[in-house]
């Protein structure tokens, strides 16, 4: 839950301030880490809600999300992450 909240906050700050990830020194995190985390801000609303409710598939962990590509299409996300 904290990771999703952090990613959404970061996305809002980037959109508002118009800076690139290179210019951000976000909590002393590496650029690859920040790039991986911000992808969480683009999860389908239903997937995000499921994570917040704790009802996501058991295999869907933060580590899993950080390592995988997150499809842009929400329907593809549901399939890729086991929300069938």
Secondary structure as the mmCIF struct_conf table of DSSP 4:
data_model
#
loop_
_struct_conf.conf_type_id
_struct_conf.id
_struct_conf.beg_label_comp_id
_struct_conf.beg_label_asym_id
_struct_conf.beg_label_seq_id
_struct_conf.end_label_comp_id
_struct_conf.end_label_asym_id
_struct_conf.end_label_seq_id
HELX_RH_AL_P HELX_RH_AL_P1 UNK A 2 UNK A 17
HELX_RH_3T_P HELX_RH_3T_P1 UNK A 21 UNK A 23
TURN_TY1_P TURN_TY1_P1 UNK A 27 UNK A 28
HELX_RH_AL_P HELX_RH_AL_P2 UNK A 31 UNK A 38
HELX_RH_3T_P HELX_RH_3T_P2 UNK A 39 UNK A 42
BEND BEND1 UNK A 43 UNK A 43
HELX_RH_AL_P HELX_RH_AL_P3 UNK A 45 UNK A 53
TURN_TY1_P TURN_TY1_P2 UNK A 54 UNK A 54
BEND BEND2 UNK A 56 UNK A 56
TURN_TY1_P TURN_TY1_P3 UNK A 58 UNK A 59
HELX_RH_AL_P HELX_RH_AL_P4 UNK A 62 UNK A 67
BEND BEND3 UNK A 68 UNK A 68
BEND BEND4 UNK A 72 UNK A 73
HELX_RH_AL_P HELX_RH_AL_P5 UNK A 74 UNK A 80
TURN_TY1_P TURN_TY1_P4 UNK A 81 UNK A 82
#
